[in-house]
Amino acid sequence: MTSTLGPPPPYYENRGFQPEPPYAARPAAGAHPYPQLFSTNPPSVPSYIPRVATHQSSRPAAPPPRRTCAASLRKTIIIILSILIVICCAIAAFFIWYFVENHCLSSLIECGSSGVCMSPSQWCDGVSDCPNGEDETRCVRLFGPNFILEVYSPVSKSWYPVCHDDWNDDYGKIACKDMGYSVDTYFYSRGVPDVSFKSYMKLNTSAGNIDLYKKLYSSGSCASGNVVSLRCIECGLSSKSVSIMNRIVGGSGAVLGQWPWQVSLHVQGTHVCGGSIITPHWLVTAAHCVEGRLSDPHSWRVYAGILNQDEMLFRSGYKVQLIISHPDYDTDSKDNDVALMKLETPLSFTETVRPVCLPNPGMMFQPNQQCWISGWGAEYQGGKTSNNLNYVAVPLIERSRCNSVYIYNGMILPTMICAGDLAGGIDSCQGDSGGPLVTHHHSVWWLVGDTSWGTGCATPNKPGVYGNMTVFTDWIYKNMQANR
């Protein structure tokens, strides 16, 4: 969080400020407007040639008998071959076990019992790729701010709400699992009135004990008049209120529980980026935070439920098991600047550690809607990361306005969203990258975006740019499902 101090340098990338970066900086190529902090090339390692002292006697030693030398060589070769055979057998055994236990690779989803594996991008895309069409017959989503459950019909190629008649929590848990959630986080299913729909998916209760989706059929009526509202996780709750009336200029210090989804992402004991909790296992951050060498999950430690960086010295943090960057992320334009992190062990939710809600399809955030950003970023351009978690209120800015010549001149793509004050003075800065841009709507907090890039910090007519989360939710769910 930052206030304006002096003229800004050309561009910055919202990455953790490092007075002594652990890796050498990569020089910008051509007219690249976003200098990178970490090099993608490993540091050169000096090689040393050992010197061997020699001593020459007055009479040269006689060479050993050839037969002895050959026997010794044969013995060495046999030992080496034996070791290689053992290693190869161990590797083969591991892969046989791996593919028996985990038929599909972590980036793929299995087509039911057929054994065929499909990319998440092929799931629920309107085209049947699985042998039995499972990729188009188990498609569910939550729609709008009321979390209306919708099921996709491969016949009409349309999404329909589910009538609440005869619905129960067992069905709700199945639908949540098919969206990538754990049944352990299941919150509720309830009926809510909605008169805007004319077609529904209804349960055929006489179908017997068969698959949920085979029980559903299309209908033009719903006796109860209620559709299913499904919450797969209790998200978007803050234990501390935020003043919506007062405008915060330059950032304010947060209190515990105010932004419980905010995490600090560390490399080698140093804060590098922020992130947002969406489930006990999954976090959302920016793709530019995990480029190159930083794509290694073992490089990272995650800290949750903490206000001050000093506190993290006395904690070990959570280890990262998997990092998934958006496949279409562009390092130059920052298009699709989003990534997922999966933790090795799940977070325990408390008053100070809670998930934020992902925006559902059908939700549109309006220009001038009040949002908030939070993070440990620098408090002025070029400054060090803050020890304290700060936050600031920023209104959304219409994309067409943000793309005007005097602001960002067409650089704001559909995967991006602008927020801030065009007069300057409030903004995100280095170290805030990957952190949340949230808004309060329908009594819950929604993740509107992740901090991505900007020109300077708190510069007039150069607001912060964030990944547009409404574009990414489908990608997030598919990857959560593929990597349950």
C-alpha angles and dihedrals in degrees: 000000000000151000126211118276119168129321114324126235116248104273140347135195113220096242130136112285111240119188088192106024114209091224132042116261117253112236115241115257117226113316094345104157096197114066113208122231100206128047119235090210118084114245115263114260117213113236122218126207110210117227116224118206112229131201124193118205123209091251120043116236117253114250116252118257112280094231092057091049093050093049091050091049092050091050092051092049092050091051092049092048091049091052091049092050091051091049092048091049091050091050092047091049090051093052092046089053092044096052093043092051096035107026095180124051115251092261094055138071121222119236101233113272096335093089093228115136124215135190114252088240089065093054115101094353096130094259122098108230101157117083092246096031095251090145089068102033100058098051116136134161142169116244131206131341092305093061093239110190112234129185124202119236111211089196098059092021090228138117119245132187117243117245111235093224109123092353120143141175093267089064090044092056091052091052092047091050090052089056092055100262125131116242086231090074096047111138112178152310118219139161119252126184116249124167097176095084123084099181130045144181109239133191119248098215093186091060091092129220099336137126114306094237092052088056093056121090135172118262138172094217141052115196097207094044087225128116127204118270107195128193112188092181135013099248141160098041122139121191091208126058122235121217106243095180099058120069115226112217119200095355137290134229115265127226126222113280094019095103101015094167093060115109133182116227115209135195118191091346095309128111108244107161144354130240144182130241114232100163134000089269104030136071132181120220138148123289092225088063092063103041125134115341090004090067088082107103091210090065092069140078123187125213122194134180093025131123104187129050089220089068091061091066088073097046132070097216128211121299120233118234101182139013121198118187119194106268091225096050111138115207093203103046095026089231111166092010098178136111139176128225122198117202123224091226125027124253118249108231117229138153088287101036115057139136126254119227120256111229113255126227110273093041116120121185111213129225112268091023107148114248135168134223126198137184151115093265127140116290092220135019110287093008128129123268114275121254089216130061108249132189138191137185116245128177120225117252123216112254095232090054092047089051093055119121095255094050119034101333100222098322094116107096127192089263089062136070130194125223133170144069116301088211088064127225099111126063148115118270143183110327095028092087117130091014125127132281103193140176134195113236133152089004095300136090117246129199103237096173150333121249108261120157148323145170110270119321122291091347118163112259091007106094125176119278121218137187108262102240095193087069094050105046094090090051090048094052093047092052093046088053093048092050103039 
